[in-house]
Amino acid sequence: MITHEAFEYIRNLTINKDEGDMYISFSGGKDSTVTSHLVRSALADKTIIHIYGDTTLEYPTSEVYIKRFRRDNPTVPLLVAKNKDQDFNNLCEVIGPPARMLRWCCTVFKTGAITKKIDATFKDSKQLIAFQGIRRSESNSRNKYDKESNNSKIKKQLAVNPIIDWIDFDVWLYILSNNLDFNDAYKQGFSRVGCWCCPNNGVWSEFLSSIYMPDQYNEFHKILYEFAQKIGKPDWKEYIDNGEWKKRQGGNGLEISKNSVVSFKPCALEENTYNFDLTKPISEEIYKFFKPFGILNFDIGRKALNEVYVLDKRTNMPLLRISGKMGTSLLKIAVVGESPLFVNRKTTEMYLKNQINKYQTCIGCTYCEAVCKFGALKVFNTKKGDVSNETISYAIDAEKCVGCLECVKHFDNGCYINKVLKIKKGV
């Protein structure tokens, strides 16, 4: 009955839709295995693109299963999305290990990588249908998910969950009755397949990881030990063994956290002008963060004061005037024109502060790329594995940018990583 319902749902949803604008999000777990089989069976199509997000933290059995899946389904295009510019262990040292409320690993190694793969694969698609294997019974947070939603982390897609109301019994019954191959991690005793060191994993999964992947397990615990020492935990063993590291909610004790603070005050001498005291020296890179507001003009400003203007895209009139000496920390921004972007003083301050936040804290997580449905924003790491914040290049394609400011206002304080690094009292 539920299989028939899933078939009908998939078929009705895709009527008059181009199958070239669809893909299956394939994790190598039991739920995505079932979703893949359901969609391909319902549409009688063995060539729907699958995208596998390799977070670099997958179970060893997942890699083996992906190879088997490719062998057994030779007509299925299975693409791998992988962030090759970042290193998980290095990031843990810089911004701390992921926690339940700060799962930056998903952003850096999954969302960002999949977004790049989507942009490269579906260049002309305005909106995609992404079939996912999410189920409400998996967790309290997923219990709130809809069967289909435009509110996924990747704005360019409609996220569709055809088995959202299935329970574990339904999934396994479908797998066994259809004689489907599945990930051997379940045979080892794991209840879920994903990142082996996920902070949402329980004690049992951690125990199994210590058995089946001792090298990775020991290396990660070394990182946890060093982190506990760095942030001054007196009883590091209890902090690790009792899972206290999973509860952290900010960047307390981390050197890089100073960049999450933006200090500014209105200029006493000029109206609608703000003086920012940055934690990162001014460089040419900073101007790129103001491109969502308009067009950069380096010619009409006073060279002696290093002035750069931002022109309104609609009128080509000056909107912002930015000035600051290279290598110093004092940046002055004046609002010199009227624009619907800056509806009031509070909004203006928030938008400017958000972009300064990005400049100071960006480590190239690429999450902001995922929220731009026009593909106008790109973030590059010019030196792979380096998360010093000095090797990140932030780029806006002026031809594609429509000035919606979604990339500016989507995150609290402008930048997802700012949330990870923000100092919190009593934590």
ABEGO torsion letter per residue (X at the ends): XAAAAAAAAAAAAABGBBAAABBBBBAGBAAAAAAAAAAAAAAGBAABBBBBBBAGABBAAAAAAAAAAAAABAABBBBBBBBAABBAAAAAAAAEBBBAABBAAAAAAAAAAAAAAAAAABAABABBBBBBABBAAABAAAAABBABBAABABAABBBBBAAAABBAAAAAAAAAAAGBBBBAAAAAGBABBEBAABAABBAAAAAAAAAABAAAAAAAAAAAAAAAAAAGBABAAAAAAAGAAAABABABGBAAAAAABBBBBBBAABBGBBBBBBABBBBAAAAAAAAAAEBBBAAABBAAAGBBBBBBAAAGBBABBBBEBBGBABBBBBBABBBAABABAAAAAAAAAAAAAAAAABAGAGAAAAABAAGABBBBBABBGBAAGAABBBBBBAAABAGAGAAAAABBGGBAAAAAABBBBGX
